[in-house]
Amino acid sequence: MSINEKGMMQAIYDALFGALTGDVPGFSEQRSVPPSSAFLTLLKPGLRIDPSQYVNAWSPANPDGSDIAGRTLAELVSQAPALNPNYLPIGRVEDFYEEIVRAEIDPVPPDPAQEAAVAAAENYLFDDGVQFDEITGEPITVPNSVDSPAYKNYKNKFDLFEASLMSYLAQWQQVDQTNTKDMQAWAVIAPILQTKVKMAFAEFETSKPGIIREKESILGQARQTSLVRRFAEARINFELAPRGEGLGAYRPVEVFPANWATTQSYSNVTLQSNDMHTSSNSAFGSWSAGGGFDFGLFAIGGGGGRSWSNYSLHQDTSDLSISFQFARVDIRRSWLRENLLTTTGWRVEGRAKNDYSNGHADQTNRGVFPLLPEAFIVARQVRVTAKWSSFDKQVFSQTMNAGGGIRIGPFSFGGGGGSTSTTTSTWASSNQAVLYTPDIELVAYLNRVVPASPPK
């Protein structure tokens, strides 16, 4: 029986999305990007990562770091993608945000009580930062421009809690609940995974999440009385954020965990063509059903910079298995205030209402800035096996021997596709049965759907 390639592609997408946004029974804590406002974009092929390029990147939390690494990291997460499961960059995040911080704010009478509540929330969540005048070099204090120790502690512990949830869900999603052997195996490992989740949650609870969420809510729902000041401060913070001069200037970002390239906190996934698990609510499924895009499970990339071409497996190939490890790396932009996007009473010159986004995670959202990348997803230790047909074996061997590459979903093996990155991919010559690479690849971005904006 031939392999359902479209189904396997959706299984990869759904396995990642479910682990990144799903709930674990017994824990009511909402994910940082809940399913209703989350959207996953897959790269094809993934971007091979040289970890040494990102080590010790400069950020406000690492002021003695490398500007070269800081600039490289900032560029990695600079693009805002289109609302499509296939990653399609449409513009730079900072360019859209610059328009927003220069918005025109509706004037309203002062409300001292509300202004005091907003100021108290800001004082709890943020500290004043220091930037430097690009002409004089003199230090400039920028109000509410860096996370307070309490807010940073909360974010770090919540991210660690989410990592434990992700590990649990990555394995739970692969369990066939109608299969006795699967359920028996799950009964053995589930208590171990549940204990890790409980421990991470207990540690997260020490960060006073109730207080933090209350302060965040005040800023996100505040009425207009404080917006003139908040937008002005956001604009100053944005304008003073760049490091360097001219074309070499960049706006730094911070990622968590900082040791994402070397950490052992990766989750394991194994997908089988004869036992696929997909979601009926999958964004991937709805888009592909509507003809919105064509990802394709397999592709061949020629050497010498030639592009990828979709490839369909021979009908005699069966029992496809794809296993990999993956991790989530959260993106933090100290120069961007997301809570401004949920406020009302502002407009941007040259933009109509909802030009950026209508707030929906579906094909009705045709905004120019529909998604904000919140994290990037890296994979490693990718292994693909099958009972390959003799025809597919021959095609793969000829491709790899000629310096080309093979793409399976977002994962790539060998060269091809114009890639100049090194790779340690193997196509086991002894039996030509295993495609394997230990290399780290950036395979997806987890995005938040931008709230309906501009509001006017």
C-alpha positions as CSV (number, residue, x, y, z in Angstrom):
1,M,0.0,0.0,0.0
2,S,1.4,3.4,-1.0
3,I,2.2,5.9,1.7
4,N,-0.2,8.8,2.4
5,E,2.4,11.5,2.0
6,K,-0.1,14.4,2.6
7,G,-1.2,12.6,5.8
8,M,2.4,12.2,7.0
9,M,3.1,15.9,6.3
10,Q,0.1,16.8,8.4
11,A,1.3,14.4,11.1
12,I,4.6,16.3,11.4
13,Y,2.8,19.6,11.6
14,D,0.2,18.5,14.1
15,A,2.8,16.7,16.3
16,L,4.7,20.0,16.7
17,F,1.6,22.2,17.1
18,G,-0.1,20.0,19.6
19,A,3.0,19.7,21.8
20,L,3.6,23.5,21.6
21,T,0.0,24.6,22.4
22,G,-1.9,21.6,23.9
23,D,-3.1,21.0,27.5
24,V,-2.0,18.3,29.9
25,P,-4.9,16.8,32.0
26,G,-4.8,18.1,35.5
27,F,-3.2,21.4,34.7
28,S,-5.4,24.3,33.9
29,E,-2.6,26.8,33.3
30,Q,-3.0,28.4,29.9
31,R,-0.1,28.1,27.4
32,S,1.8,31.2,26.6
33,V,0.4,31.1,23.1
34,P,-2.9,29.2,23.3
35,P,-4.3,27.3,20.3
36,S,-6.9,30.0,19.5
37,S,-4.2,32.6,18.9
38,A,-1.3,30.4,17.8
39,F,-0.2,29.6,14.3
40,L,2.8,27.4,13.2
41,T,4.7,28.1,10.1
42,L,7.0,25.3,8.7
43,L,10.2,26.0,6.7
44,K,10.9,24.0,3.6
45,P,13.6,23.0,3.8
46,G,14.7,23.9,7.4
47,L,17.6,26.2,8.0
48,R,20.7,24.4,9.1
49,I,22.2,26.0,12.1
50,D,25.8,26.5,13.0
51,P,25.5,27.0,16.8
52,S,28.9,28.8,17.1
53,Q,27.4,31.7,15.2
54,Y,24.9,32.5,18.1
55,V,27.1,31.8,21.1
56,N,27.3,34.7,23.6
57,A,25.0,37.0,21.6
58,W,24.7,40.6,22.9
59,S,21.4,41.4,24.7
60,P,20.3,43.7,27.5
61,A,20.8,40.7,29.8
62,N,24.3,40.0,28.4
63,P,25.9,43.4,28.0
64,D,29.4,41.9,27.6
65,G,28.2,39.6,24.7
66,S,29.2,39.6,21.1
67,D,27.6,42.1,18.7
68,I,28.4,39.8,15.8
69,A,26.4,37.0,17.4
70,G,23.8,39.4,18.5
71,R,23.3,40.7,15.0
72,T,23.1,37.2,13.6
73,L,20.5,36.1,16.1
74,A,18.4,39.3,15.6
75,E,18.4,38.6,11.8
76,L,17.3,35.0,12.4
77,V,14.0,36.2,14.0
78,S,13.5,39.5,12.2
79,Q,10.8,38.5,9.7
80,A,7.1,38.4,10.1
81,P,5.5,35.6,8.1
82,A,2.3,35.4,6.1
83,L,-0.6,33.5,7.7
84,N,0.1,30.2,5.9
85,P,1.4,26.9,7.3
86,N,4.3,27.2,4.8
87,Y,6.7,29.9,6.1
88,L,6.6,32.9,3.8
89,P,8.3,36.1,5.1
90,I,6.4,39.3,4.2
91,G,8.2,42.0,6.1
92,R,10.4,42.9,9.1
93,V,8.8,42.9,12.5
94,E,10.5,46.1,13.5
95,D,9.2,48.0,10.4
96,F,5.6,47.2,11.2
97,Y,6.2,48.0,14.9
98,E,7.8,51.3,14.0
99,E,4.5,52.3,12.3
100,I,2.6,51.3,15.4
101,V,4.7,53.3,18.0
102,R,4.2,56.4,15.8
103,A,0.4,56.0,15.8
104,E,-2.0,58.9,16.4
105,I,-3.7,58.5,19.8
106,D,-7.2,59.8,20.4
107,P,-7.1,62.5,23.1
108,V,-9.2,61.8,26.2
109,P,-9.7,63.5,29.6
110,P,-7.3,62.4,32.3
111,D,-8.3,59.6,34.7
112,P,-5.9,59.8,37.7
113,A,-7.1,56.5,39.2
114,Q,-6.5,54.5,36.1
115,E,-3.2,56.2,35.3
116,A,-2.1,55.3,38.8
117,A,-3.1,51.6,38.3
118,V,-1.2,51.5,35.0
119,A,1.9,53.1,36.5
120,A,1.9,50.7,39.4
121,A,1.6,47.7,36.9
122,E,4.5,49.1,34.9
123,N,6.6,49.7,37.9
124,Y,6.1,46.1,39.0
125,L,6.8,44.5,35.6
126,F,9.5,46.8,34.2
127,D,12.6,48.7,35.3
128,D,14.2,51.7,33.6
129,G,16.9,50.8,31.2
130,V,19.9,52.8,29.8
131,Q,20.5,53.4,26.1
132,F,23.1,55.7,24.6
133,D,22.7,58.7,22.3
134,E,24.0,57.7,18.9
135,I,25.7,61.1,18.4
136,T,27.1,62.1,21.8
137,G,27.4,58.7,23.3
138,E,25.8,60.0,26.5
139,P,23.7,57.6,28.5
140,I,19.9,58.1,28.4
141,T,17.5,56.6,30.9
142,V,14.5,54.9,29.1
143,P,11.5,54.4,31.4
144,N,10.0,50.9,31.6
145,S,12.3,49.5,29.0
146,V,13.6,46.3,30.6
147,D,11.9,43.4,32.4
148,S,12.0,43.7,36.2
149,P,13.7,40.8,38.1
150,A,10.3,39.5,39.1
151,Y,8.9,39.6,35.6
152,K,12.0,37.9,34.2
153,N,11.9,35.2,36.9
154,Y,8.2,34.6,36.0
155,K,9.0,34.3,32.3
156,N,11.9,31.9,32.8
157,K,10.0,29.6,35.1
158,F,6.9,29.6,32.9
159,D,9.1,28.7,29.9
160,L,10.6,25.8,31.8
161,F,7.1,24.7,32.8
162,E,6.0,24.8,29.2
163,A,9.1,22.8,28.2
164,S,7.9,20.0,30.5
165,L,4.4,20.2,29.1
166,M,5.9,20.0,25.6
167,S,7.9,16.9,26.4
168,Y,4.8,15.2,27.9
169,L,2.5,16.0,25.0
170,A,5.1,15.1,22.3
171,Q,5.0,11.5,23.6
172,W,1.3,11.3,24.6
173,Q,0.2,12.3,21.1
174,Q,2.0,9.3,19.7
175,V,0.0,6.9,21.8
176,D,-2.8,4.9,20.2
177,Q,-5.4,4.9,22.9
178,T,-7.2,1.9,21.3
179,N,-4.0,-0.2,21.3
180,T,-3.5,-2.2,24.5
181,K,0.3,-2.4,24.0
182,D,0.5,1.4,23.5
183,M,-1.5,2.0,26.6
184,Q,0.6,-0.4,28.7
185,A,3.8,1.3,27.5
186,W,2.4,4.7,28.3
187,A,1.4,3.6,31.8
188,V,5.1,3.0,32.5
189,I,6.5,6.3,31.3
190,A,3.5,8.6,32.1
191,P,4.2,8.9,35.8
192,I,7.8,10.0,35.1
193,L,6.7,12.7,32.7
194,Q,3.9,13.8,35.0
195,T,6.3,14.1,37.9
196,K,8.5,16.4,35.8
197,V,5.5,18.5,34.9
198,K,4.4,18.7,38.5
199,M,7.9,19.8,39.7
200,A,8.2,22.4,37.0
201,F,4.7,23.7,37.8
202,A,5.5,23.9,41.6
203,E,8.6,25.9,40.8
204,F,6.6,28.2,38.4
205,E,4.1,28.9,41.2
206,T,6.9,30.5,43.3
207,S,7.1,33.2,40.7
208,K,3.7,34.7,41.8
209,P,1.9,34.2,38.5
210,G,-1.4,35.6,39.9
211,I,0.2,39.0,40.6
212,I,2.0,39.1,37.3
213,R,-1.1,38.2,35.2
214,E,-3.1,40.9,37.1
215,K,-0.5,43.5,36.1
216,E,-0.4,42.3,32.5
217,S,-4.2,42.5,32.3
218,I,-4.2,46.1,33.5
219,L,-1.8,47.0,30.7
220,G,-3.6,45.0,28.1
221,Q,-7.1,46.4,28.9
222,A,-6.2,49.9,29.9
223,R,-8.4,52.6,28.5
224,Q,-7.1,55.6,26.6
225,T,-6.1,57.9,29.5
226,S,-2.5,56.5,29.7
227,L,-1.9,55.6,26.1
228,V,-0.3,58.9,25.0
229,R,2.4,58.4,27.6
230,R,2.8,54.7,26.9
231,F,3.1,55.0,23.2
232,A,5.6,57.9,23.6
233,E,7.7,55.7,26.0
234,A,7.5,52.8,23.6
235,R,8.6,55.0,20.7
236,I,11.6,56.2,22.7
237,N,12.6,52.7,23.7
238,F,12.3,51.5,20.1
239,E,14.3,54.4,18.6
240,L,17.1,54.0,21.1
241,A,17.3,50.2,20.9
242,P,19.6,49.8,17.9
243,R,23.2,48.9,18.4
244,G,25.8,49.9,15.9
245,E,25.6,52.4,13.0
246,G,24.3,52.5,9.5
247,L,23.6,49.2,7.7
248,G,25.4,47.4,10.6
249,A,22.8,48.5,13.2
250,Y,20.4,46.0,14.7
251,R,17.8,45.7,17.4
252,P,18.9,43.1,19.9
253,V,16.8,40.2,21.0
254,E,17.1,37.7,23.8
255,V,16.2,34.0,23.6
256,F,15.4,31.4,26.2
257,P,16.9,29.0,26.9
258,A,20.2,30.8,26.0
259,N,21.9,27.4,25.6
260,W,19.3,26.1,23.2
261,A,22.0,24.7,20.8
262,T,23.6,22.5,23.5
263,T,20.8,21.8,26.0
264,Q,19.6,18.3,26.5
265,S,16.0,19.4,27.0
266,Y,14.8,18.2,23.6
267,S,11.5,16.3,23.1
268,N,11.3,13.1,21.1
269,V,8.8,12.3,18.3
270,T,8.4,9.2,16.2
271,L,5.8,9.1,13.4
272,Q,4.8,6.0,11.5
273,S,3.0,6.0,8.1
274,N,1.0,2.9,9.2
275,D,-0.2,4.6,12.4
276,M,-0.7,8.3,11.8
277,H,-2.1,10.7,14.3
278,T,-3.6,13.9,13.0
279,S,-6.1,16.5,14.3
280,S,-9.4,17.3,12.7
281,N,-8.9,20.9,13.7
282,S,-5.5,21.2,12.1
283,A,-4.6,24.5,10.4
284,F,-2.5,22.4,8.0
285,G,-5.4,20.2,7.1
286,S,-7.8,23.1,6.5
287,W,-5.4,25.0,4.4
288,S,-4.3,22.1,2.2
289,A,-8.0,21.0,1.8
290,G,-8.8,24.5,0.5
291,G,-5.9,24.5,-1.9
292,G,-4.1,27.3,0.0
293,F,-0.7,25.8,-0.5
294,D,1.3,22.7,-1.5
295,F,4.0,21.7,0.9
296,G,4.8,18.2,-0.3
297,L,6.4,15.6,1.9
298,F,9.4,14.8,-0.3
299,A,11.6,16.9,-2.5
300,I,14.9,16.5,-4.3
301,G,17.5,19.3,-4.4
302,G,20.2,19.3,-7.0
303,G,23.8,20.3,-6.3
304,G,25.4,23.5,-7.5
305,G,22.6,25.7,-6.1
306,R,19.7,24.2,-8.0
307,S,16.3,24.5,-6.4
308,W,14.2,21.8,-4.8
309,S,11.7,19.8,-6.9
310,N,8.8,17.9,-5.3
311,Y,9.2,14.1,-5.5
312,S,6.6,11.4,-5.0
313,L,7.6,8.1,-3.5
314,H,7.2,5.0,-5.6
315,Q,4.1,3.0,-4.8
316,D,6.2,0.0,-3.6
317,T,7.8,2.0,-0.7
318,S,6.1,1.3,2.6
319,D,6.4,1.5,6.4
320,L,7.8,5.0,6.5
321,S,9.1,6.1,9.9
322,I,10.3,9.6,10.9
323,S,11.9,10.3,14.3
324,F,13.4,13.5,15.6
325,Q,14.1,15.6,18.6
326,F,12.9,19.1,18.8
327,A,13.0,22.1,21.2
328,R,11.3,25.5,21.5
329,V,13.4,28.6,21.8
330,D,11.4,31.7,23.0
331,I,12.1,35.1,21.4
332,R,12.1,38.2,23.7
333,R,12.2,41.7,22.2
334,S,12.8,44.3,24.9
335,W,12.0,47.0,22.3
336,L,8.5,45.7,21.5
337,R,5.5,46.0,23.8
338,E,2.9,43.5,22.7
339,N,0.2,44.8,25.1
340,L,-0.1,48.0,23.0
341,L,-1.7,45.9,20.3
342,T,-4.7,45.0,22.4
343,T,-5.5,48.6,23.2
344,T,-8.0,50.8,21.4
345,G,-8.2,54.4,20.3
346,W,-5.2,54.7,18.0
347,R,-4.7,54.9,14.2
348,V,-1.8,54.7,11.8
349,E,-1.5,57.1,8.9
350,G,-1.8,55.2,5.6
351,R,-3.4,52.2,7.3
352,A,-7.1,51.3,7.4
353,K,-8.8,49.6,10.3
354,N,-7.5,46.0,10.7
355,D,-4.9,46.5,8.0
356,Y,-2.3,44.7,10.1
357,S,-4.6,41.8,11.1
358,N,-8.3,41.0,11.7
359,G,-7.3,38.9,14.7
360,H,-8.3,35.6,13.2
361,A,-6.1,32.5,12.6
362,D,-7.8,31.6,9.3
363,Q,-7.8,32.5,5.7
364,T,-10.0,35.5,6.3
365,N,-7.0,37.2,7.8
366,R,-5.4,39.0,4.8
367,G,-3.5,41.6,6.9
368,V,0.0,42.8,6.2
369,F,1.2,41.9,9.7
370,P,-0.9,38.9,10.7
371,L,1.6,37.0,12.7
372,L,4.3,37.8,15.3
373,P,6.9,35.1,15.8
374,E,7.1,34.2,19.5
375,A,9.5,31.2,19.3
376,F,11.5,29.3,16.8
377,I,11.6,25.5,16.7
378,V,14.8,23.6,16.2
379,A,15.2,19.9,15.4
380,R,18.1,17.4,15.5
381,Q,18.9,13.7,15.3
382,V,16.5,13.2,12.4
383,R,16.2,9.6,11.3
384,V,14.0,8.3,8.4
385,T,13.6,4.7,7.6
386,A,11.3,2.7,5.3
387,K,11.0,-0.3,3.2
388,W,12.2,1.6,0.2
389,S,11.4,0.5,-3.4
390,S,14.4,-0.2,-5.6
391,F,13.5,2.9,-7.6
392,D,13.5,5.3,-4.6
393,K,16.8,3.8,-3.5
394,Q,18.4,4.5,-6.8
395,V,17.1,8.1,-6.9
396,F,18.3,8.8,-3.4
397,S,21.7,7.3,-4.0
398,Q,22.2,9.2,-7.3
399,T,21.1,12.5,-5.6
400,M,23.3,12.2,-2.6
401,N,26.4,11.0,-4.6
402,A,26.0,14.0,-6.9
403,G,26.1,16.4,-4.0
404,G,22.4,17.0,-3.9
405,G,19.9,16.7,-1.1
406,I,16.7,15.2,0.0
407,R,14.0,17.0,1.9
408,I,11.4,15.2,3.9
409,G,8.9,17.7,5.4
410,P,11.0,20.5,6.9
411,F,14.0,18.1,7.4
412,S,16.9,18.1,4.9
413,F,19.7,15.6,4.2
414,G,22.8,16.2,2.2
415,G,23.2,19.3,0.0
416,G,21.1,20.9,-2.6
417,G,18.6,23.7,-2.6
418,G,21.4,26.3,-2.8
419,S,22.5,25.6,0.8
420,T,26.1,26.4,1.6
421,S,25.9,24.9,5.2
422,T,27.8,21.9,6.1
423,T,26.0,18.7,6.9
424,T,26.8,15.3,8.3
425,S,23.8,13.6,6.7
426,T,24.2,9.9,5.9
427,W,22.4,7.6,3.5
428,A,23.5,4.2,4.8
429,S,25.4,2.7,1.8
430,S,25.4,-0.7,3.3
431,N,21.7,-1.3,3.0
432,Q,20.4,2.1,1.7
433,A,17.7,2.1,4.3
434,V,18.3,5.0,6.6
435,L,18.4,8.7,6.1
436,Y,20.0,10.4,9.1
437,T,21.4,13.7,10.2
438,P,22.4,14.9,13.7
439,D,22.5,18.5,12.6
440,I,20.5,21.2,14.2
441,E,17.9,22.8,11.8
442,L,15.4,25.6,12.4
443,V,12.3,23.9,11.1
444,A,9.4,26.2,12.2
445,Y,8.2,29.4,13.9
446,L,5.5,29.5,16.6
447,N,3.6,32.7,16.0
448,R,0.9,34.7,17.8
449,V,-1.9,36.0,15.7
450,V,-1.7,39.8,15.9
451,P,-4.9,41.2,17.5
452,A,-7.2,43.1,15.2
453,S,-5.4,46.3,14.5
454,P,-5.1,49.2,13.9
455,P,-8.3,49.6,15.9
456,K,-9.3,52.7,13.9
